[in-house]
Amino acid sequence: MILALITLAVVRPAPAAAVTPDRLPLAPTSWTVETLSEELMAPALTPSPSHSRRGAEWEGWFVQLEQDSPSAAFIQPQRTEFEWNEDDSGASRSIAGPPMSPDGTPIEPIPEAAARPGSVLYEDHWAPGELVTPFPVAPPDDVEGMRAYLKAFLKTQGGTRVDAPSAGDYLLALTSLLQVWTLGDSAQRAAIEVVLSAGDVTVAGETTDRAARPGVVLNTEPTELQPDYRTRLIIAPESWRILAVETNTVHGLPDFGIAAGAVTDYSIWR
């Protein structure tokens, strides 16, 4: 089984326009790629013994436009819990979150079309030896090791840039990694530096993410594997944690009334 971020599921055009979340707001920042990298790579004042561990939990939303189904008129994120044991057994479950408007305001009363918040949307179980992931080995804690680790994943996905991935390529691999491993402090720092050092990443500004946390937004460009979408990475420089990713459509989806730049998915790690 390969877990990978689903950014869009489209079967055929539907007459109703899909409601999408507002983009994260941006404020000016003094951070640059260079200053982020310099501070990130400085020796830590209080090194943490934290280690990466199997399994992950995240919250997210992605637009789904399905055959013969009207487009949703609200946003309903879901929490995914992925358990993965040493004997390659495990479980995955998706739990409905509260429905909300595009600006994140909870909707009450709950719309009839919404799943009951807290209800299990789906659940899978794997017996010992049955669970296969694209990242069977623990992620490295150093930058060069992490770069090679993410490159190895990208090679399994195809494309022609596997020997010189872009920041967007690395972010695609990192997002997939964060669905199966919870990264320790050193691995988080290494992964952020891999994206920063890719050469085509820019600082978009500062923001408050969908969990009300301050962060810095990094823009990456569309990739060969996902040419119609641009993904933004939100990090917290004070802790060097990965907070969230947000994907936007570049040209829009006019058949569904989705404008250029609209959010098509996001994920949050707490």
C-alpha positions, -999 to 999 in steps of 0.1 A, spaced: 0 0 0 13 34 -9 -1 64 9 1 96 -11 -16 130 -7 -48 131 -29 -51 166 -43 -81 163 -65 -106 136 -76 -125 146 -107 -147 123 -127 -166 148 -150 -179 183 -148 -209 190 -126 -232 221 -129 -226 234 -94 -195 253 -84 -174 238 -56 -169 258 -24 -132 259 -16 -114 273 15 -100 308 16 -63 310 9 -42 316 40 -37 353 45 -2 367 40 16 395 59 50 410 51 81 393 67 117 400 71 126 363 67 143 353 35 154 319 22 189 327 32 182 339 67 159 309 74 186 285 62 213 303 82 193 301 114 181 266 108 216 253 103 231 271 134 239 247 163 208 242 184 211 258 219 192 229 235 194 198 213 164 175 216 165 137 219 133 134 200 132 106 174 109 99 145 83 72 151 61 50 129 26 62 124 11 97 118 -19 119 125 -30 149 104 -60 169 96 -69 179 60 -93 186 33 -93 180 -4 -119 190 -31 -139 161 -45 -160 165 -76 -177 132 -83 -200 119 -110 -237 127 -104 -230 143 -70 -235 180 -64 -205 200 -52 -204 206 -15 -215 240 -3 -193 238 28 -159 227 39 -156 196 61 -120 186 70 -112 152 84 -86 138 108 -66 108 96 -50 85 121 -24 60 107 -10 33 130 19 12 118 35 -14 140 69 -31 139 53 -63 126 38 -44 96 3 -46 110 -17 -14 114 -48 6 109 -60 38 92 -91 57 100 -106 90 89 -128 110 113 -151 138 102 -144 173 114 -168 201 119 -183 216 87 -173 252 81 -175 281 57 -146 290 34 -132 314 60 -131 287 86 -161 297 106 -180 267 120 -215 262 105 -244 256 128 -267 239 126 -248 212 108 -259 209 72 -279 178 63 -253 168 37 -224 169 63 -211 139 81 -216 139 118 -184 155 134 -165 127 152 -180 99 130 -156 75 113 -157 80 76 -137 49 67 -114 25 85 -89 -1 73 -69 -27 92 -38 -48 82 -27 -80 98 10 -86 106 31 -85 74 3 -70 53 11 -33 56 34 -19 29 45 17 28 67 37 5 90 46 35 98 13 53 130 26 68 131 54 94 139 88 80 174 102 85 182 131 109 208 148 87 203 170 56 222 149 31 206 117 43 171 132 41 178 146 6 188 111 -6 159 96 12 133 118 -4 150 114 -38 147 77 -35 109 81 -31 107 104 -61 125 79 -83 96 54 -76 71 81 -88 87 86 -123 95 119 -140 127 132 -155 139 154 -126 147 127 -102 184 135 -102 178 172 -96 144 176 -78 128 210 -74 116 223 -41 81 213 -52 93 178 -59 108 175 -24 77 189 -9 56 163 -26 78 136 -12 78 152 22 41 154 24 38 117 15 64 109 43 44 129 69 15 106 62 33 75 75 60 88 99 59 114 127 92 132 124 114 139 153 130 174 158 162 167 138 144 150 109 120 180 108 149 204 106 166 183 79 135 181 58 129 219 59 165 225 49 162 201 19 133 222 6 150 256 14 182 245 -4 165 232 -36 170 266 -53 136 275 -66 117 282 -33 107 317 -22 93 332 10 58 344 4 52 360 38 40 352 73 6 338 81 -17 323 108 -24 287 98 -58 269 102 -48 258 137 -43 294 147 -5 291 148 19 317 134 42 306 106 62 315 75 49 305 41 73 291 15 62 290 -22 72 262 -45 66 260 -82 45 234 -101 63 201 -107 65 177 -136 44 153 -115 18 179 -106 21 206 -133 -12 223 -127 -8 229 -90 14 250 -67 20 239 -31 29 262 -2 47 249 29 41 266 63 68 263 89 74 277 124 109 291 126 109 294 164 105 256 167 115 245 132 83 224 129 63 217 97 29 231 104 9 227 72 9 225 34 -17 241 11 -21 233 -26 -36 258 -51 -47 253 -87 -26 273 -111 -51 279 -139 -84 271 -121 -110 245 -130 -136 266 -150 -159 236 -156 -164 235 -118 -164 273 -112 -130 270 -94 -109 301 -100 -71 302 -106 -52 301 -73 -81 285 -54 -72 260 -26 -77 224 -37 -63 207 -6 -45 214 27 -30 193 55 -22 203 91 2 186 115 -2 195 152 
